[in-house]
Amino acid sequence: MDLSLARLRMLRELHRRGTVTAAATALHYTASAVSQQLAQLERDVGTRLFERRGRRLQLTDLGVLLAEHAEEILASVERATQALEDAGETMTAKLTAGVWASVASGLLPEALTALARTHPGISVRTRELAPEATAAAVRDGALDLSFVLDYSNYPMTWDSGLERAVIAVERIHAAVPPGAVPTASVTLAELADHPWILAPARSHFGHAARLAFQSAGLQLRIDHEVEEQATAMAMVAAGLGVTLVSDLGLALRPPGVDIVALGDVLTRTVSLAYRTNTARRAALLLVVDAIRTTAAEKGLGADAALPATTDVESVPPHAGTFGPAGNSSGLG
């Protein structure tokens, strides 16, 4: 019997997620492609692994049995890969990282360029996801590591199977049309009467912004809900309202936008999440270090978020904040 690791991954995702569509989304395949590969896996095994329940594909008892073994097989492959990387004379590894717009443009180019100079054998591929979806993709094995966010007024809950390394602390600023705010700083109360451009409430950024207004006893008029900081600032440049932008998001600022310090202290902590069983993978830690160094060089070091002695933090039990990849999105 010749078992394909790729097909075993698909089986594992079907077992975890319950539908072919959800498994395909997690693995970035079409549902049709996953269905075809699962049918081939069934032929490879020579016994029924699935049965139809209406439009739904459900695992048989033997399918569940193989899916449980797939978890062990894939974990063993991951451990073997790590052992080979550590034993080699030169560090070679391929890693996949989850990103969103502001970290992809503001941190990764310099970090990966520096990493390539010192460790050319380490290859990092990236996959853009909504900030709310990245931790789940790491947990499920679709990514090796991923950027994740915590807001000072809205900390996230975490999966006990993940660890994180704090990378940067970003301040949140007001982005306004030219001349709209003539002072060097502004409070949320002073901006409350402006039309707003914000991320949807289901996103972490959008929810944190709304919490900040609620805590100050303010109501705001939201005229436009958009996903990306670059899009929001383009609308600000057109005079359609005001928005909030993070330090890394400033790299995406178009002409015609004033950035004003926010008197209400609001920050967000950028971390890298990875599975606990890979926490000592040398190649992964080199990637973390390169990105952290780049953040420090930009004045966004992690000292303000955690004590200086804290390097890798075991995260508290997961309480359902992060859903399956693709469930929600927000300004990144």
N, C-alpha and C positions, 0 to 999 in steps of 0.2 A: 504494500500500500504506500503510495507516494503522496504525502500530504503537503499541499502548498501553504506556506506561511501567510501569503496574502489572503487566501480563501479562509484560513483559520481566523484571521483578523475580522473578516466580514462576518463569520459565524459568531465570533465573540460579541461584535457590536449588535447583531440581531438579538442575541440572548440578553444583552444589557438593556437595549432600547425598545425592543418589542415589535418594531416594524421595519420593513426593508427601507422605507423612505427615510426614517430617522437614522438608520445605520449608514445609508448612502450619504446623507448630509454630514454626518460625523467624519466620514472617510473621504469626503470630497469626490464622490463618484455619482453617476446617475443611478437611479433606482433600478433601471433596466440592466445596467452593467453588474450591479450587485446580485440581482436575481439570476443572471446567467452564470456568474461565478459560483453561487451557492448551488445551482443545479449541477454544475460540473463537480463540485465537492461531493455531492451526493453520489454521483457516478463513480468518483474515485474511491469512495468508501464502500460502495456496493450494497448499501442498505438505506432504508428510508430515514432521512433526518428531519423532514418537514412534512407538514400536512396543511391543507387549505382550510381555513375557517372563514367562509365568506370571501372577502377580498384580502384577508389577512393571512400571512404565512406564519405558521406556528411550529415550534420545535417539537419533535417527538421525544420520547424518553431517551432514545439513543442520541438524538440531536443535542439534548441537554447534557448528556454524559460527555459527548465530544466537546461541547462548548466549555465545560468545566476543565477538561484536559487542555483545551486551547489556551486557557488562562495560564496554566502552568508552563506549557510549551513556550509561549511568547515571553513569559517572564524569564525563563531559562535562556532564551535567545538574547534578551536584553542584558542579562548578567554575563553571558559569554562575550558579547560585543564589548562590554566594558572591560572585561579581563584582558581581551586582546589589545584594546587601546592602551591599557596601562602597561602591558608587557612589551610593547613595541619599542624599538630603539628611538624612533621619532614618533611624536604624537600625531596620529591620524584619526579623524572622526568626522562623521556627517551628522549634523544636528538640525532639527527643524524648530523654528521659534515663531510664536504667535506675536503679532505686532498690530498696531493701529497707526493712523496717519502721523501724529505728532512725534511718536518715538521713532517711527521708521525714517522720518526726515530729519529729526533733531538730534538723535543719538546714534543710530545704527551705522550710518556711513562712516563716521570717524572711528567708531569702536571697531568695526569689522576691518577697516583699512589697517589700523594699528595691530589687530590680531593677526592679520595675514603677514605682516612683516616679521613677527616673532614666532608664529606657529602656522606656517603655510599649509600644513596638513589638515588643519581643522576647517571644515566647510560648514557654513551656516546658511541654510535656506530659510526664507521667511514666508509666512502665510498671514494675510491680513484678516482679522476677525474683529467683531465688536468687542470692546473692553469687557463686557459682561459675559462673554462666551469663552474667553481664553483659558480660564482656570479649569473649566470642565473638559476642554480639549486636551489639556495636559494630563488631567486625572485619567482620562479614557485612553491615553496612549497615542492620540493623533498628533500630539506635539511633544517635543522633548522638554521645552521650557517656554514660558510666555510672560510677557509683561502683564501686570495686574495693578489695580488701583485701589487706594483707600482715601476717602476725603476726611478732613479734620472734623467735620460735623456728621459724618456718615461712614464709620468704619465698616469694613466688610467682614463677614464670617467666612471661615476657611475650612477646607477639607482636611481631616486628620491624616490623609495619605499624601498631603503635599507639604513641602517646605518652601520658604521664600527667603530671598536675599533683597534687602532694601537697597535700591539703586539711587533714587533721587527724591528730593522734596521740591515740589513746584508751588509757587505762589499763584493765586488767581487774581487776575486784573480785570478792569472794565475796559471794553473796547467800544468806542463811541465815534460818531461822525465828527469830522474836523470842527473844532470850536464849540462843540456841544457842551463840554465841561471846561470852563476856563481856569480851573484850579489844578494843583499838582496831584491832589488826591480827592476821592469822592466816596461817600457812604452809600450803602444800599438804599437808605431812606431818601437820599437826594436823587437817586435814579428811579425811584418807584413810579413816578408819573410818566416816564418814557415808555414807548412801545418796546417790547423785548423780543429778542430772537434767542431761543433756548433749545437745548436738547429735549426730547420727549421725557415725560415724568418717569417712564419705565426704565430709563437709563440711569446709571449711577450719577453722571454729571448733572443731568436734569433734575434728579431727585434731590441731590445735595444742594443745588441752587434754590429749589423751592423750599427746602428746609431752612435755609439761611434767611429767606424772606419771612417765613412763618415765625421763626424764632424772634425776629425783630418786630413782629406784629404788623407786617406789611402785606399788602396785596399788590400784585403786578399784572400788567396787561401783556399777555403773550400773543403777539400777532403772527409769529412764524416759529414753527418747530422744525428744526433741521438736525441732521446727524453729525456733521463734521464741523470742527472749528473753522476750517478754511471757508466753508460755505457760509457759516454765520458771519464771518468778517467781511466776506464779499457783499453780503446784504447790508451790513453796517456801512460799508463804503458807498452804497447806493442810497443811504439816508433812510433806510427802512426801520431802524431801531438801534438798540444797544445790546451788547451781549457780554459774556464772560469768557476769558481766554487764559490758558495756563502759560507758564514760562516757555515750555517747548512749543506750544502752539504759536508763539510769536514769530517763529521762523516762517509761518505760513501767511503772515499778514500782508494783504495787498496794499497798494497806495490808497490814500484817502481814509485811513483809519487812525484815530488817536488812541493811544494806550495810556490809561490813567490808573495810578495806584489805587487799590481798594482799601478804604479805611477799615472796613470790617475784615478781620483776619480770617481768611479761608485758604487752606492749602490742600494739596493732595500728594500722597506718597506713592511713588512708582516703585514697584518691586518686580522681581523675576520669580516666578513660581516653577517648581519642578517636583517630580515625584520623590518621595522619601527614599525609595530604594535606589535612586540615582544620585543622592545627595553628595556622594564622595566620588562621583565620576570626574576624573581629572579634566577631560576636555570641556565638560559643562562648566566646571568652576573657572576655567581659563576664560570662557566666554563671559561669564558673570563678571569676572574681574575687569575685563576689557571694557565692558559697558559701564561698570561702576566708575572706573577711572575717567572715562569720557565725561560722565555726568559731573564728577568732581571738578574737572577742568573747566566746565561751563558754570561753575559756582552753584551747582545743584546737589551738592553732596548730601549723604543720608544722615549726617550727624544730628540734624534737627528733628528727625523722626524717631530714632531709637538711640540708646546710649552707645557711645563709641565702641564699647566692648562687644556689642551685639553684631554678629556676622551673619549667621544663618539662623533664622527663627523657625522653630516648629510651630505650625499654625494651629489655632484652636479648632475644635470640632466643627465640621461643616453643618450649616443650618439651612441649607437650601437656597442661599443667595444666588449661586451660580447655577444656571440651568444648562441644558444641552446646547451645544454650539449652535448659534444662529437664532436663539430665542429672542434676543433683544439687541439693541445697539444704542450707541450714544456718542457724544463728542469725545474724540480721542486725540 
